[in-house]
Amino acid sequence: MKSLTRYARLWFSLGRYAFIRELTFRANYVAKLAVEVLWLAILLLFYRTVFARTSVIATWSESEYLFFVGCFFALEGLVETLFLENCNEFSDLIRSGDLDFFLLKPIDEQFLLSCRHVDWSTAPNFIMGVGVMAIALYQHHWVFDPMQAGLFLVVFLCGLLMAYCFLLSLTSAAIWFTRNQSLFELWWLFTSLMRYPRDIFVGSWAYPLGWFFTYIIPVLLVVNLPASVMVKVFDYRFVAFMLAVTALLLVLSRRFFRYALTRYRSASS
């Protein structure tokens, strides 16, 4: 318990430092925020145009799909705020040899390397995503159900942890590749897949792809299941499957990360 409190206080201090540093470059913060607002507006306009010509996309109505988009935007915002920049800088630490200084610190390496910096410029994405979800629920005439809302929070957290595990695994591979630009192309592929409902992968050519990214590399569950819990009829078996997969990915990604560190050759070697 003391260890968890220590890490929570450290993470809070790191986040506060990042926030103060962000405020020293207010123009940059406003510019990045404007870009994110513009991106969300274009995305919503695109789907509004699509639904002006059809009432359903892969069994998702307009309000349901709007909630799906908000869920994706909120989850992606959290990943970018908490983890993405840290993981993206990992290969630079390897090439420069600065990774040595991180490994010498008396703290868990995974925590320090993946959570040391909070990118507050992307934090508003989460707020905007929550706002879109709230509008979608209003249009959907959703009646508050505490059990349903609680289950949504659980699977949303699972989706966040799954995304973190995928990102951490790709980051760990930079030990061997040194440059992780190509690896992060895979991450953008994963986020592109997360952006669409699993229901679109039907038919003879798309079904194997949907099955693979649901059961083998389950990136399609990250956003699909939390959104389905709130606005669709969902299967409890999928919820149980997601909980089990999240626990498994947390274990495997950590083991892979620690194994990757054993293959690291420091700048002094």
Secondary structure, DSSP 8 states (H G I E B T S, - for coil): -HHHHHHHHHHHHHHHHHHHHHHTTHHHHHHHHHHHHHHHHHHHHHHHHHHTT-S-BTTB-HHHHHHHHHHHHHHHHHHIIIIIHHHHTHHHHHHHSTHHHHHTSSS-HHHHHHHS---GGGHHHHHHHHHHHHHHHHHTT----HHHHHHHHHHHHHHHHHHHHHHHHHHHTHHHHS--HHHHHHHHHHHHHHTS-GGG--STTTHHHHHIIIIIS-TTHHHHHHHHHHHS---HHHHHHHHHHHHHHHHHHHHHHHHHHHT---TT-
